[in-house]
Amino acid sequence: MSKMLSQKEVAVRLGVTPRTIRNWERRVKMHARYATGKGRGHKVLYCEDEIKRWLANLGRR
């Protein structure tokens, strides 16, 4: 099973800000996100393998 990463961890690994990650979710349809609850207090996690696949697919466009 792939490691789950926080938004901040993904941002650090990719050399961008957490805000950039949120923008990519909306604009570029980054589908690697999982919420652990509902409402304002929920935590968002990202599947490491899905992030890698998403990045690989971006390079093919």
C-alpha positions as CSV (number, residue, x, y, z in Angstrom):
1,M,0.0,0.0,0.0
2,S,1.2,3.5,-0.9
3,K,2.2,6.0,1.8
4,M,-0.3,8.7,2.5
5,L,1.1,12.3,2.5
6,S,-0.3,15.5,3.9
7,Q,-0.7,18.5,1.6
8,K,2.4,20.1,3.2
9,E,4.5,16.9,2.6
10,V,3.5,16.8,-1.1
11,A,4.3,20.5,-1.5
12,V,7.8,20.0,0.1
13,R,8.5,17.0,-2.1
14,L,7.5,18.9,-5.2
15,G,9.2,22.2,-4.3
16,V,6.0,24.2,-4.3
17,T,3.7,25.8,-1.7
18,P,0.6,24.1,-0.3
19,R,-1.5,26.7,-2.1
20,T,0.0,25.5,-5.4
21,I,-1.1,22.0,-4.6
22,R,-4.7,23.3,-4.0
23,N,-4.6,25.2,-7.3
24,W,-3.4,22.1,-9.1
25,E,-6.3,20.2,-7.7
26,R,-8.8,22.7,-9.2
27,R,-7.1,23.7,-12.4
28,V,-5.2,20.5,-13.5
29,K,-7.5,18.0,-12.0
30,M,-5.1,16.3,-9.6
31,H,-7.1,13.3,-8.4
32,A,-4.9,11.9,-5.6
33,R,-6.8,13.4,-2.7
34,Y,-8.6,11.8,0.2
35,A,-10.5,13.6,3.0
36,T,-10.6,11.9,6.4
37,G,-13.8,13.7,7.5
38,K,-16.3,16.3,6.6
39,G,-16.5,20.0,7.1
40,R,-13.8,22.6,7.9
41,G,-11.8,20.4,10.3
42,H,-11.2,17.5,7.9
43,K,-7.7,16.4,7.0
44,V,-6.7,16.0,3.4
45,L,-4.2,13.2,2.4
46,Y,-2.6,12.3,-0.8
47,C,-1.6,8.8,-2.1
48,E,2.1,8.9,-2.9
49,D,1.7,6.4,-5.9
50,E,-1.2,8.4,-7.3
51,I,0.9,11.6,-7.1
52,K,3.7,9.9,-9.0
53,R,1.3,8.6,-11.7
54,W,-0.3,12.1,-12.0
55,L,3.1,13.7,-12.5
56,A,4.1,11.1,-15.1
57,N,0.9,11.7,-17.0
58,L,1.5,15.5,-17.1
59,G,4.8,14.8,-18.9
60,R,3.0,13.0,-21.7
61,R,0.8,15.9,-22.7
